[in-house]
C-alpha cells in the first residue's frame, strides 16, 4: 500500500514476490485498525460505528433479562473493548464526535434514559470514562510506559 497526501500523485509500482504480483490496495486491516492510504480515519470510523451500533443493539436486547450490574459488565466486555482498540491513534480525529454519540446512546440504554437527557452524571454514576477521557487516559498511560529514564 502506498501512503500519500492529497497533493501527491500515485506512483505506479508493481511489487512481486516469487513471481506473484501483489495487488495495490487503498486500505489494510492491521490488528483492530483499518488504515487507509491517506491515513484518514473515516473508513475505520464507519466500521467502528457499525460494530458499536451492534453492541448497543445487544445491550438493548438483553436489558430486560439482566441486572444493571450485568449490563455494565456487558458494556465493558463488548462495547468498551471495541471503543478502546487503537484509540491512541484515532482518538483525536474527526470521527470521535460520531463515536461519542454512539457511546452516549449505550449509556442511555443501560440507564433507561431518554435520548435528550444529559449523560454527564450517568457516566459518573456508572464509573465509565467518556470517549475523550478514555483517549486522554490512553495517551497518559502510553507516555508513562514509554518515558525516558534519566540516569545521573
N, CA, C and O atoms as a GROMACS GRO file, in nm:
protein
  608
    1UNK      N    1   0.085  -0.117   0.000
    1UNK     CA    2   0.000   0.000   0.000
    1UNK      C    3   0.090   0.123   0.000
    1UNK      O    4   0.185   0.132   0.077
    2UNK      N    5   0.057   0.216  -0.085
    2UNK     CA    6   0.128   0.343  -0.090
    2UNK      C    7   0.055   0.444  -0.002
    2UNK      O    8  -0.068   0.452  -0.004
    3UNK      N    9   0.131   0.521   0.074
    3UNK     CA   10   0.074   0.629   0.153
    3UNK      C   11   0.104   0.760   0.083
    3UNK      O   12   0.217   0.783   0.040
    4UNK      N   13   0.003   0.846   0.071
    4UNK     CA   14   0.026   0.976   0.009
    4UNK      C   15  -0.076   1.078   0.056
    4UNK      O   16  -0.180   1.043   0.112
    5UNK      N   17  -0.043   1.205   0.033
    5UNK     CA   18  -0.130   1.314   0.073
    5UNK      C   19  -0.220   1.353  -0.044
    5UNK      O   20  -0.210   1.295  -0.152
    6UNK      N   21  -0.306   1.450  -0.024
    6UNK     CA   22  -0.396   1.497  -0.130
    6UNK      C   23  -0.319   1.552  -0.248
    6UNK      O   24  -0.362   1.537  -0.363
    7UNK      N   25  -0.205   1.617  -0.221
    7UNK     CA   26  -0.128   1.681  -0.327
    7UNK      C   27  -0.043   1.581  -0.407
    7UNK      O   28  -0.009   1.608  -0.522
    8UNK      N   29  -0.010   1.470  -0.348
    8UNK     CA   30   0.077   1.374  -0.416
    8UNK      C   31   0.001   1.290  -0.517
    8UNK      O   32  -0.116   1.257  -0.499
    9UNK      N   33   0.070   1.257  -0.625
    9UNK     CA   34   0.014   1.169  -0.726
    9UNK      C   35   0.055   1.026  -0.694
    9UNK      O   36   0.162   1.002  -0.639
   10UNK      N   37  -0.029   0.934  -0.727
   10UNK     CA   38   0.001   0.793  -0.705
   10UNK      C   39   0.112   0.751  -0.802
   10UNK      O   40   0.109   0.786  -0.920
   11UNK      N   41   0.207   0.678  -0.751
   11UNK     CA   42   0.317   0.627  -0.832
   11UNK      C   43   0.283   0.483  -0.872
   11UNK      O   44   0.253   0.399  -0.787
   12UNK      N   45   0.289   0.458  -1.000
   12UNK     CA   46   0.260   0.322  -1.047
   12UNK      C   47   0.380   0.232  -1.018
   12UNK      O   48   0.485   0.245  -1.081
   13UNK      N   49   0.362   0.143  -0.924
   13UNK     CA   50   0.467   0.050  -0.884
   13UNK      C   51   0.406  -0.090  -0.880
   13UNK      O   52   0.292  -0.109  -0.839
   14UNK      N   53   0.485  -0.184  -0.923
   14UNK     CA   54   0.438  -0.323  -0.920
   14UNK      C   55   0.533  -0.401  -0.830
   14UNK      O   56   0.653  -0.409  -0.856
   15UNK      N   57   0.477  -0.459  -0.724
   15UNK     CA   58   0.556  -0.536  -0.628
   15UNK      C   59   0.524  -0.683  -0.648
   15UNK      O   60   0.408  -0.722  -0.661
   16UNK      N   61   0.629  -0.764  -0.650
   16UNK     CA   62   0.606  -0.908  -0.666
   16UNK      C   63   0.698  -0.986  -0.574
   16UNK      O   64   0.808  -0.942  -0.540
   17UNK      N   65   0.650  -1.101  -0.534
   17UNK     CA   66   0.726  -1.195  -0.452
   17UNK      C   67   0.712  -1.331  -0.518
   17UNK      O   68   0.601  -1.379  -0.542
   18UNK      N   69   0.824  -1.393  -0.547
   18UNK     CA   70   0.826  -1.524  -0.611
   18UNK      C   71   0.738  -1.527  -0.736
   18UNK      O   72   0.659  -1.619  -0.756
   19UNK      N   73   0.752  -1.426  -0.816
   19UNK     CA   74   0.680  -1.412  -0.943
   19UNK      C   75   0.529  -1.393  -0.927
   19UNK      O   76   0.455  -1.400  -1.025
   20UNK      N   77   0.484  -1.369  -0.805
   20UNK     CA   78   0.343  -1.337  -0.780
   20UNK      C   79   0.330  -1.188  -0.757
   20UNK      O   80   0.399  -1.132  -0.671
   21UNK      N   81   0.244  -1.124  -0.832
   21UNK     CA   82   0.225  -0.979  -0.820
   21UNK      C   83   0.131  -0.951  -0.703
   21UNK      O   84   0.022  -1.009  -0.693
   22UNK      N   85   0.175  -0.862  -0.617
   22UNK     CA   86   0.093  -0.822  -0.501
   22UNK      C   87   0.006  -0.706  -0.545
   22UNK      O   88   0.057  -0.602  -0.588
   23UNK      N   89  -0.126  -0.720  -0.534
   23UNK     CA   90  -0.215  -0.613  -0.580
   23UNK      C   91  -0.206  -0.489  -0.490
   23UNK      O   92  -0.185  -0.500  -0.369
   24UNK      N   93  -0.222  -0.373  -0.552
   24UNK     CA   94  -0.223  -0.247  -0.479
   24UNK      C   95  -0.359  -0.233  -0.410
   24UNK      O   96  -0.461  -0.277  -0.463
   25UNK      N   97  -0.360  -0.172  -0.292
   25UNK     CA   98  -0.484  -0.155  -0.217
   25UNK      C   99  -0.490  -0.014  -0.159
   25UNK      O  100  -0.387   0.052  -0.143
   26UNK      N  101  -0.609   0.031  -0.127
   26UNK     CA  102  -0.624   0.164  -0.067
   26UNK      C  103  -0.640   0.158   0.084
   26UNK      O  104  -0.630   0.261   0.151
   27UNK      N  105  -0.664   0.038   0.139
   27UNK     CA  106  -0.674   0.024   0.285
   27UNK      C  107  -0.631  -0.116   0.324
   27UNK      O  108  -0.632  -0.210   0.244
   28UNK      N  109  -0.593  -0.128   0.450
   28UNK     CA  110  -0.547  -0.256   0.501
   28UNK      C  111  -0.588  -0.268   0.648
   28UNK      O  112  -0.590  -0.168   0.720
   29UNK      N  113  -0.620  -0.388   0.690
   29UNK     CA  114  -0.655  -0.412   0.830
   29UNK      C  115  -0.527  -0.451   0.904
   29UNK      O  116  -0.459  -0.547   0.867
   30UNK      N  117  -0.496  -0.376   1.008
   30UNK     CA  118  -0.380  -0.405   1.091
   30UNK      C  119  -0.427  -0.415   1.235
   30UNK      O  120  -0.471  -0.316   1.294
   31UNK      N  121  -0.419  -0.535   1.291
   31UNK     CA  122  -0.475  -0.566   1.422
   31UNK      C  123  -0.623  -0.528   1.420
   31UNK      O  124  -0.698  -0.586   1.341
   32UNK      N  125  -0.666  -0.435   1.502
   32UNK     CA  126  -0.808  -0.398   1.502
   32UNK      C  127  -0.835  -0.273   1.418
   32UNK      O  128  -0.950  -0.231   1.407
   33UNK      N  129  -0.732  -0.214   1.360
   33UNK     CA  130  -0.747  -0.088   1.288
   33UNK      C  131  -0.757  -0.108   1.137
   33UNK      O  132  -0.692  -0.197   1.081
   34UNK      N  133  -0.836  -0.026   1.073
   34UNK     CA  134  -0.846  -0.023   0.928
   34UNK      C  135  -0.776   0.106   0.884
   34UNK      O  136  -0.828   0.216   0.904
   35UNK      N  137  -0.659   0.090   0.822
   35UNK     CA  138  -0.576   0.205   0.785
   35UNK      C  139  -0.587   0.227   0.636
   35UNK      O  140  -0.569   0.134   0.557
   36UNK      N  141  -0.617   0.352   0.594
   36UNK     CA  142  -0.624   0.381   0.451
   36UNK      C  143  -0.497   0.451   0.404
   36UNK      O  144  -0.416   0.494   0.485
   37UNK      N  145  -0.482   0.461   0.274
   37UNK     CA  146  -0.357   0.511   0.217
   37UNK      C  147  -0.335   0.662   0.235
   37UNK      O  148  -0.227   0.712   0.204
   38UNK      N  149  -0.434   0.733   0.285
   38UNK     CA  150  -0.417   0.876   0.314
   38UNK      C  151  -0.414   0.902   0.464
   38UNK      O  152  -0.415   1.017   0.509
   39UNK      N  153  -0.412   0.793   0.541
   39UNK     CA  154  -0.409   0.800   0.687
   39UNK      C  155  -0.523   0.883   0.744
   39UNK      O  156  -0.505   0.959   0.840
   40UNK      N  157  -0.640   0.867   0.685
   40UNK     CA  158  -0.762   0.926   0.739
   40UNK      C  159  -0.834   0.815   0.815
   40UNK      O  160  -0.811   0.697   0.789
   41UNK      N  161  -0.920   0.852   0.905
   41UNK     CA  162  -0.987   0.754   0.989
   41UNK      C  163  -1.134   0.736   0.953
   41UNK      O  164  -1.207   0.671   1.028
   42UNK      N  165  -1.178   0.791   0.841
   42UNK     CA  166  -1.319   0.783   0.805
   42UNK      C  167  -1.366   0.639   0.782
   42UNK      O  168  -1.470   0.599   0.833
   43UNK      N  169  -1.288   0.562   0.707
   43UNK     CA  170  -1.326   0.422   0.680
   43UNK      C  171  -1.330   0.343   0.809
   43UNK      O  172  -1.424   0.267   0.833
   44UNK      N  173  -1.229   0.361   0.893
   44UNK     CA  174  -1.226   0.292   1.021
   44UNK      C  175  -1.344   0.336   1.108
   44UNK      O  176  -1.408   0.254   1.173
   45UNK      N  177  -1.371   0.466   1.108
   45UNK     CA  178  -1.483   0.518   1.188
   45UNK      C  179  -1.616   0.458   1.147
   45UNK      O  180  -1.700   0.428   1.232
   46UNK      N  181  -1.637   0.441   1.017
   46UNK     CA  182  -1.762   0.379   0.969
   46UNK      C  183  -1.772   0.234   1.015
   46UNK      O  184  -1.879   0.189   1.057
   47UNK      N  185  -1.661   0.161   1.007
   47UNK     CA  186  -1.660   0.021   1.052
   47UNK      C  187  -1.682   0.012   1.203
   47UNK      O  188  -1.759  -0.072   1.251
   48UNK      N  189  -1.615   0.100   1.278
   48UNK     CA  190  -1.630   0.101   1.423
   48UNK      C  191  -1.773   0.137   1.462
   48UNK      O  192  -1.829   0.076   1.553
   49UNK      N  193  -1.831   0.234   1.394
   49UNK     CA  194  -1.969   0.274   1.424
   49UNK      C  195  -2.066   0.157   1.404
   49UNK      O  196  -2.156   0.136   1.485
   50UNK      N  197  -2.047   0.080   1.297
   50UNK     CA  198  -2.132  -0.038   1.274
   50UNK      C  199  -2.120  -0.137   1.389
   50UNK      O  200  -2.221  -0.188   1.439
   51UNK      N  201  -1.997  -0.164   1.431
   51UNK     CA  202  -1.976  -0.259   1.541
   51UNK      C  203  -2.035  -0.208   1.672
   51UNK      O  204  -2.096  -0.284   1.746
   52UNK      N  205  -2.017  -0.079   1.700
   52UNK     CA  206  -2.070  -0.022   1.824
   52UNK      C  207  -2.222  -0.017   1.823
   52UNK      O  208  -2.286  -0.035   1.927
   53UNK      N  209  -2.281   0.007   1.707
   53UNK     CA  210  -2.428   0.003   1.697
   53UNK      C  211  -2.480  -0.138   1.723
   53UNK      O  212  -2.585  -0.154   1.785
   54UNK      N  213  -2.407  -0.239   1.677
   54UNK     CA  214  -2.445  -0.378   1.707
   54UNK      C  215  -2.435  -0.406   1.856
   54UNK      O  216  -2.518  -0.477   1.913
   55UNK      N  217  -2.333  -0.349   1.920
   55UNK     CA  218  -2.318  -0.365   2.065
   55UNK      C  219  -2.434  -0.298   2.138
   55UNK      O  220  -2.486  -0.353   2.235
   56UNK      N  221  -2.475  -0.180   2.092
   56UNK     CA  222  -2.591  -0.111   2.152
   56UNK      C  223  -2.716  -0.197   2.139
   56UNK      O  224  -2.795  -0.210   2.232
   57UNK      N  225  -2.733  -0.256   2.022
   57UNK     CA  226  -2.849  -0.342   1.999
   57UNK      C  227  -2.846  -0.462   2.094
   57UNK      O  228  -2.949  -0.498   2.151
   58UNK      N  229  -2.730  -0.522   2.110
   58UNK     CA  230  -2.718  -0.637   2.200
   58UNK      C  231  -2.751  -0.598   2.344
   58UNK      O  232  -2.820  -0.672   2.414
   59UNK      N  233  -2.703  -0.483   2.386
   59UNK     CA  234  -2.734  -0.436   2.521
   59UNK      C  235  -2.884  -0.412   2.536
   59UNK      O  236  -2.943  -0.446   2.639
   60UNK      N  237  -2.945  -0.352   2.434
   60UNK     CA  238  -3.089  -0.326   2.438
   60UNK      C  239  -3.170  -0.456   2.446
   60UNK      O  240  -3.270  -0.464   2.518
   61UNK      N  241  -3.126  -0.558   2.372
   61UNK     CA  242  -3.199  -0.686   2.369
   61UNK      C  243  -3.195  -0.757   2.503
   61UNK      O  244  -3.297  -0.809   2.548
   62UNK      N  245  -3.078  -0.760   2.568
   62UNK     CA  246  -3.065  -0.834   2.695
   62UNK      C  247  -3.106  -0.751   2.816
   62UNK      O  248  -3.114  -0.803   2.927
   63UNK      N  249  -3.130  -0.624   2.795
   63UNK     CA  250  -3.159  -0.531   2.905
   63UNK      C  251  -3.272  -0.579   2.997
   63UNK      O  252  -3.260  -0.567   3.119
   64UNK      N  253  -3.378  -0.631   2.942
   64UNK     CA  254  -3.492  -0.672   3.023
   64UNK      C  255  -3.467  -0.803   3.099
   64UNK      O  256  -3.543  -0.838   3.189
   65UNK      N  257  -3.362  -0.874   3.064
   65UNK     CA  258  -3.336  -1.005   3.124
   65UNK      C  259  -3.224  -1.006   3.227
   65UNK      O  260  -3.208  -1.105   3.299
   66UNK      N  261  -3.147  -0.898   3.235
   66UNK     CA  262  -3.032  -0.898   3.325
   66UNK      C  263  -3.033  -0.775   3.416
   66UNK      O  264  -3.109  -0.680   3.393
   67UNK      N  265  -2.950  -0.779   3.517
   67UNK     CA  266  -2.942  -0.668   3.612
   67UNK      C  267  -2.862  -0.552   3.555
   67UNK      O  268  -2.796  -0.565   3.452
   68UNK      N  269  -2.869  -0.440   3.623
   68UNK     CA  270  -2.794  -0.321   3.582
   68UNK      C  271  -2.644  -0.348   3.588
   68UNK      O  272  -2.569  -0.303   3.502
   69UNK      N  273  -2.602  -0.421   3.689
   69UNK     CA  274  -2.460  -0.455   3.703
   69UNK      C  275  -2.414  -0.542   3.586
   69UNK      O  276  -2.303  -0.525   3.536
   70UNK      N  277  -2.499  -0.635   3.543
   70UNK     CA  278  -2.466  -0.720   3.429
   70UNK      C  279  -2.459  -0.638   3.301
   70UNK      O  280  -2.374  -0.664   3.216
   71UNK      N  281  -2.548  -0.541   3.286
   71UNK     CA  282  -2.544  -0.454   3.168
   71UNK      C  283  -2.413  -0.377   3.162
   71UNK      O  284  -2.356  -0.359   3.054
   72UNK      N  285  -2.367  -0.331   3.276
   72UNK     CA  286  -2.240  -0.260   3.281
   72UNK      C  287  -2.125  -0.353   3.244
   72UNK      O  288  -2.032  -0.312   3.175
   73UNK      N  289  -2.132  -0.477   3.289
   73UNK     CA  290  -2.030  -0.576   3.252
   73UNK      C  291  -2.032  -0.604   3.102
   73UNK      O  292  -1.928  -0.617   3.039
   74UNK      N  293  -2.152  -0.614   3.047
   74UNK     CA  294  -2.165  -0.635   2.902
   74UNK      C  295  -2.108  -0.515   2.827
   74UNK      O  296  -2.041  -0.531   2.725
   75UNK      N  297  -2.136  -0.395   2.878
   75UNK     CA  298  -2.080  -0.274   2.817
   75UNK      C  299  -1.928  -0.283   2.812
   75UNK      O  300  -1.867  -0.260   2.707
   76UNK      N  301  -1.867  -0.317   2.925
   76UNK     CA  302  -1.721  -0.322   2.931
   76UNK      C  303  -1.663  -0.432   2.843
   76UNK      O  304  -1.562  -0.412   2.777
   77UNK      N  305  -1.726  -0.547   2.842
   77UNK     CA  306  -1.670  -0.659   2.765
   77UNK      C  307  -1.693  -0.646   2.615
   77UNK      O  308  -1.611  -0.692   2.536
   78UNK      N  309  -1.802  -0.584   2.575
   78UNK     CA  310  -1.835  -0.577   2.432
   78UNK      C  311  -1.807  -0.437   2.377
   78UNK      O  312  -1.720  -0.419   2.292
   79UNK      N  313  -1.880  -0.339   2.426
   79UNK     CA  314  -1.872  -0.203   2.372
   79UNK      C  315  -1.735  -0.140   2.399
   79UNK      O  316  -1.670  -0.092   2.306
   80UNK      N  317  -1.692  -0.140   2.524
   80UNK     CA  318  -1.568  -0.074   2.561
   80UNK      C  319  -1.446  -0.137   2.494
   80UNK      O  320  -1.352  -0.066   2.459
   81UNK      N  321  -1.447  -0.268   2.478
   81UNK     CA  322  -1.332  -0.333   2.413
   81UNK      C  323  -1.320  -0.288   2.268
   81UNK      O  324  -1.208  -0.270   2.218
   82UNK      N  325  -1.433  -0.268   2.200
   82UNK     CA  326  -1.429  -0.215   2.063
   82UNK      C  327  -1.384  -0.069   2.062
   82UNK      O  328  -1.302  -0.028   1.980
   83UNK      N  329  -1.438   0.008   2.154
   83UNK     CA  330  -1.410   0.151   2.162
   83UNK      C  331  -1.263   0.179   2.191
   83UNK      O  332  -1.206   0.271   2.134
   84UNK      N  333  -1.203   0.103   2.277
   84UNK     CA  334  -1.067   0.134   2.321
   84UNK      C  335  -0.959   0.079   2.228
   84UNK      O  336  -0.842   0.117   2.241
   85UNK      N  337  -0.995  -0.008   2.136
   85UNK     CA  338  -0.895  -0.067   2.047
   85UNK      C  339  -0.836   0.040   1.954
   85UNK      O  340  -0.907   0.094   1.869
   86UNK      N  341  -0.709   0.068   1.969
   86UNK     CA  342  -0.641   0.164   1.883
   86UNK      C  343  -0.677   0.309   1.909
   86UNK      O  344  -0.645   0.395   1.827
   87UNK      N  345  -0.742   0.338   2.020
   87UNK     CA  346  -0.787   0.475   2.048
   87UNK      C  347  -0.670   0.573   2.054
   87UNK      O  348  -0.688   0.692   2.029
   88UNK      N  349  -0.554   0.524   2.085
   88UNK     CA  350  -0.434   0.608   2.089
   88UNK      C  351  -0.408   0.672   1.952
   88UNK      O  352  -0.352   0.782   1.945
   89UNK      N  353  -0.447   0.603   1.845
   89UNK     CA  354  -0.423   0.652   1.709
   89UNK      C  355  -0.536   0.739   1.657
   89UNK      O  356  -0.511   0.844   1.598
   90UNK      N  357  -0.660   0.697   1.676
   90UNK     CA  358  -0.774   0.768   1.616
   90UNK      C  359  -0.851   0.856   1.716
   90UNK      O  360  -0.945   0.925   1.676
   91UNK      N  361  -0.812   0.854   1.843
   91UNK     CA  362  -0.888   0.920   1.948
   91UNK      C  363  -0.899   1.070   1.941
   91UNK      O  364  -0.977   1.130   2.015
   92UNK      N  365  -0.823   1.134   1.853
   92UNK     CA  366  -0.832   1.280   1.840
   92UNK      C  367  -0.872   1.318   1.697
   92UNK      O  368  -0.850   1.432   1.655
   93UNK      N  369  -0.930   1.227   1.624
   93UNK     CA  370  -0.968   1.251   1.485
   93UNK      C  371  -1.114   1.295   1.475
   93UNK      O  372  -1.188   1.286   1.573
   94UNK      N  373  -1.155   1.344   1.360
   94UNK     CA  374  -1.293   1.391   1.343
   94UNK      C  375  -1.402   1.284   1.365
   94UNK      O  376  -1.517   1.318   1.390
   95UNK      N  377  -1.366   1.156   1.355
   95UNK     CA  378  -1.467   1.051   1.374
   95UNK      C  379  -1.516   1.043   1.518
   95UNK      O  380  -1.621   0.984   1.545
   96UNK      N  381  -1.442   1.103   1.609
   96UNK     CA  382  -1.475   1.091   1.752
   96UNK      C  383  -1.613   1.144   1.787
   96UNK      O  384  -1.680   1.090   1.875
   97UNK      N  385  -1.656   1.249   1.719
   97UNK     CA  386  -1.786   1.307   1.750
   97UNK      C  387  -1.898   1.204   1.732
   97UNK      O  388  -1.985   1.189   1.818
   98UNK      N  389  -1.894   1.133   1.619
   98UNK     CA  390  -1.998   1.032   1.592
   98UNK      C  391  -1.986   0.912   1.686
   98UNK      O  392  -2.087   0.859   1.732
   99UNK      N  393  -1.864   0.871   1.714
   99UNK     CA  394  -1.842   0.757   1.803
   99UNK      C  395  -1.887   0.792   1.945
   99UNK      O  396  -1.944   0.708   2.014
  100UNK      N  397  -1.862   0.915   1.988
  100UNK     CA  398  -1.905   0.959   2.121
  100UNK      C  399  -2.057   0.957   2.132
  100UNK      O  400  -2.111   0.922   2.237
  101UNK      N  401  -2.126   0.996   2.026
  101UNK     CA  402  -2.274   0.990   2.026
  101UNK      C  403  -2.323   0.847   2.048
  101UNK      O  404  -2.418   0.824   2.121
  102UNK      N  405  -2.258   0.753   1.983
  102UNK     CA  406  -2.296   0.612   2.000
  102UNK      C  407  -2.268   0.568   2.143
  102UNK      O  408  -2.347   0.493   2.201
  103UNK      N  409  -2.157   0.612   2.200
  103UNK     CA  410  -2.126   0.577   2.339
  103UNK      C  411  -2.234   0.632   2.432
  103UNK      O  412  -2.277   0.563   2.524
  104UNK      N  413  -2.277   0.755   2.409
  104UNK     CA  414  -2.383   0.813   2.493
  104UNK      C  415  -2.513   0.736   2.478
  104UNK      O  416  -2.588   0.720   2.574
  105UNK      N  417  -2.541   0.688   2.356
  105UNK     CA  418  -2.661   0.607   2.336
  105UNK      C  419  -2.654   0.478   2.418
  105UNK      O  420  -2.753   0.438   2.479
  106UNK      N  421  -2.538   0.415   2.421
  106UNK     CA  422  -2.521   0.293   2.501
  106UNK      C  423  -2.545   0.321   2.649
  106UNK      O  424  -2.610   0.242   2.718
  107UNK      N  425  -2.492   0.432   2.696
  107UNK     CA  426  -2.510   0.469   2.838
  107UNK      C  427  -2.657   0.494   2.868
  107UNK      O  428  -2.707   0.454   2.973
  108UNK      N  429  -2.728   0.560   2.776
  108UNK     CA  430  -2.871   0.585   2.796
  108UNK      C  431  -2.951   0.455   2.795
  108UNK      O  432  -3.048   0.442   2.869
  109UNK      N  433  -2.911   0.360   2.713
  109UNK     CA  434  -2.980   0.230   2.710
  109UNK      C  435  -2.962   0.161   2.845
  109UNK      O  436  -3.058   0.110   2.902
  110UNK      N  437  -2.840   0.160   2.895
  110UNK     CA  438  -2.810   0.093   3.022
  110UNK      C  439  -2.890   0.155   3.136
  110UNK      O  440  -2.942   0.084   3.222
  111UNK      N  441  -2.899   0.288   3.138
  111UNK     CA  442  -2.965   0.359   3.248
  111UNK      C  443  -3.112   0.387   3.223
  111UNK      O  444  -3.180   0.447   3.307
  112UNK      N  445  -3.163   0.344   3.107
  112UNK     CA  446  -3.304   0.362   3.073
  112UNK      C  447  -3.344   0.509   3.068
  112UNK      O  448  -3.450   0.547   3.118
  113UNK      N  449  -3.260   0.592   3.009
  113UNK     CA  450  -3.286   0.735   2.996
  113UNK      C  451  -3.323   0.768   2.852
  113UNK      O  452  -3.293   0.693   2.759
  114UNK      N  453  -3.390   0.881   2.835
  114UNK     CA  454  -3.431   0.926   2.703
  114UNK      C  455  -3.316   0.982   2.622
  114UNK      O  456  -3.211   1.015   2.676
  115UNK      N  457  -3.338   0.992   2.492
  115UNK     CA  458  -3.229   1.036   2.403
  115UNK      C  459  -3.192   1.182   2.418
  115UNK      O  460  -3.087   1.224   2.369
  116UNK      N  461  -3.276   1.261   2.483
  116UNK     CA  462  -3.247   1.403   2.503
  116UNK      C  463  -3.182   1.434   2.638
  116UNK      O  464  -3.137   1.546   2.662
  117UNK      N  465  -3.177   1.334   2.727
  117UNK     CA  466  -3.123   1.358   2.860
  117UNK      C  467  -2.971   1.362   2.859
  117UNK      O  468  -2.906   1.292   2.781
  118UNK      N  469  -2.915   1.446   2.944
  118UNK     CA  470  -2.771   1.460   2.955
  118UNK      C  471  -2.709   1.332   3.012
  118UNK      O  472  -2.767   1.267   3.099
  119UNK      N  473  -2.593   1.298   2.962
  119UNK     CA  474  -2.524   1.178   3.008
  119UNK      C  475  -2.414   1.208   3.109
  119UNK      O  476  -2.353   1.116   3.163
  120UNK      N  477  -2.389   1.334   3.134
  120UNK     CA  478  -2.277   1.372   3.220
  120UNK      C  479  -2.278   1.298   3.353
  120UNK      O  480  -2.178   1.238   3.392
  121UNK      N  481  -2.390   1.301   3.424
  121UNK     CA  482  -2.400   1.234   3.554
  121UNK      C  483  -2.408   1.082   3.538
  121UNK      O  484  -2.367   1.008   3.628
  122UNK      N  485  -2.462   1.036   3.425
  122UNK     CA  486  -2.474   0.892   3.403
  122UNK      C  487  -2.337   0.826   3.391
  122UNK      O  488  -2.316   0.716   3.443
  123UNK      N  489  -2.243   0.892   3.324
  123UNK     CA  490  -2.106   0.840   3.314
  123UNK      C  491  -2.045   0.829   3.453
  123UNK      O  492  -1.978   0.731   3.485
  124UNK      N  493  -2.067   0.931   3.536
  124UNK     CA  494  -2.013   0.930   3.672
  124UNK      C  495  -2.077   0.818   3.754
  124UNK      O  496  -2.009   0.744   3.826
  125UNK      N  497  -2.208   0.806   3.742
  125UNK     CA  498  -2.283   0.705   3.817
  125UNK      C  499  -2.234   0.564   3.782
  125UNK      O  500  -2.219   0.480   3.871
  126UNK      N  501  -2.210   0.538   3.654
  126UNK     CA  502  -2.167   0.405   3.610
  126UNK      C  503  -2.016   0.386   3.620
  126UNK      O  504  -1.965   0.276   3.598
  127UNK      N  505  -1.944   0.494   3.653
  127UNK     CA  506  -1.798   0.492   3.661
  127UNK      C  507  -1.736   0.447   3.529
  127UNK      O  508  -1.649   0.360   3.524
  128UNK      N  509  -1.786   0.510   3.420
  128UNK     CA  510  -1.737   0.482   3.285
  128UNK      C  511  -1.677   0.612   3.231
  128UNK      O  512  -1.737   0.719   3.242
  129UNK      N  513  -1.558   0.600   3.173
  129UNK     CA  514  -1.495   0.717   3.112
  129UNK      C  515  -1.561   0.751   2.979
  129UNK      O  516  -1.596   0.662   2.902
  130UNK      N  517  -1.576   0.880   2.954
  130UNK     CA  518  -1.625   0.924   2.823
  130UNK      C  519  -1.515   0.897   2.720
  130UNK      O  520  -1.400   0.876   2.756
  131UNK      N  521  -1.552   0.899   2.593
  131UNK     CA  522  -1.454   0.877   2.488
  131UNK      C  523  -1.336   0.975   2.498
  131UNK      O  524  -1.221   0.932   2.492
  132UNK      N  525  -1.361   1.107   2.512
  132UNK     CA  526  -1.246   1.199   2.526
  132UNK      C  527  -1.160   1.167   2.648
  132UNK      O  528  -1.037   1.176   2.641
  133UNK      N  529  -1.222   1.130   2.758
  133UNK     CA  530  -1.146   1.096   2.878
  133UNK      C  531  -1.068   0.967   2.859
  133UNK      O  532  -0.955   0.955   2.906
  134UNK      N  533  -1.127   0.871   2.790
  134UNK     CA  534  -1.059   0.745   2.761
  134UNK      C  535  -0.937   0.769   2.673
  134UNK      O  536  -0.832   0.707   2.694
  135UNK      N  537  -0.950   0.859   2.576
  135UNK     CA  538  -0.837   0.893   2.489
  135UNK      C  539  -0.724   0.956   2.570
  135UNK      O  540  -0.608   0.917   2.557
  136UNK      N  541  -0.757   1.053   2.655
  136UNK     CA  542  -0.656   1.119   2.738
  136UNK      C  543  -0.589   1.017   2.830
  136UNK      O  544  -0.467   1.018   2.846
  137UNK      N  545  -0.668   0.929   2.888
  137UNK     CA  546  -0.613   0.825   2.976
  137UNK      C  547  -0.516   0.735   2.898
  137UNK      O  548  -0.409   0.702   2.948
  138UNK      N  549  -0.553   0.696   2.778
  138UNK     CA  550  -0.467   0.610   2.696
  138UNK      C  551  -0.336   0.678   2.660
  138UNK      O  552  -0.230   0.616   2.662
  139UNK      N  553  -0.344   0.807   2.627
  139UNK     CA  554  -0.223   0.883   2.595
  139UNK      C  555  -0.133   0.891   2.718
  139UNK      O  556  -0.012   0.871   2.708
  140UNK      N  557  -0.191   0.920   2.834
  140UNK     CA  558  -0.111   0.931   2.956
  140UNK      C  559  -0.046   0.798   2.993
  140UNK      O  560   0.070   0.795   3.033
  141UNK      N  561  -0.119   0.690   2.979
  141UNK     CA  562  -0.062   0.557   3.007
  141UNK      C  563   0.053   0.529   2.910
  141UNK      O  564   0.157   0.479   2.951
  142UNK      N  565   0.033   0.561   2.783
  142UNK     CA  566   0.138   0.540   2.683
  142UNK      C  567   0.263   0.621   2.718
  142UNK      O  568   0.374   0.569   2.712
  143UNK      N  569   0.244   0.747   2.754
  143UNK     CA  570   0.358   0.833   2.788
  143UNK      C  571   0.430   0.778   2.911
  143UNK      O  572   0.553   0.772   2.913
  144UNK      N  573   0.356   0.739   3.012
  144UNK     CA  574   0.419   0.687   3.134
  144UNK      C  575   0.493   0.556   3.107
  144UNK      O  576   0.600   0.534   3.164
  145UNK      N  577   0.439   0.472   3.024
  145UNK     CA  578   0.505   0.344   2.994
  145UNK      C  579   0.625   0.361   2.903
  145UNK      O  580   0.711   0.273   2.900
  146UNK      N  581   0.633   0.472   2.829
  146UNK     CA  582   0.740   0.490   2.732
  146UNK      C  583   0.828   0.612   2.759
  146UNK      O  584   0.900   0.658   2.671
  147UNK      N  585   0.822   0.663   2.879
  147UNK     CA  586   0.904   0.780   2.911
  147UNK      C  587   1.052   0.740   2.920
  147UNK      O  588   1.087   0.626   2.950
  148UNK      N  589   1.132   0.836   2.894
  148UNK     CA  590   1.276   0.812   2.902
  148UNK      C  591   1.318   0.815   3.048
  148UNK      O  592   1.275   0.901   3.125
  149UNK      N  593   1.400   0.722   3.084
  149UNK     CA  594   1.451   0.719   3.221
  149UNK      C  595   1.583   0.797   3.221
  149UNK      O  596   1.676   0.763   3.149
  150UNK      N  597   1.587   0.901   3.302
  150UNK     CA  598   1.707   0.984   3.311
  150UNK      C  599   1.803   0.922   3.412
  150UNK      O  600   1.767   0.899   3.528
  151UNK      N  601   1.921   0.898   3.368
  151UNK     CA  602   2.022   0.844   3.460
  151UNK      C  603   2.121   0.954   3.495
  151UNK      O  604   2.152   1.041   3.413
  152UNK      N  605   2.170   0.950   3.614
  152UNK     CA  606   2.264   1.053   3.661
  152UNK      C  607   2.404   1.000   3.658
  152UNK      O  608   2.498   1.070   3.694
   0.00000   0.00000   0.00000
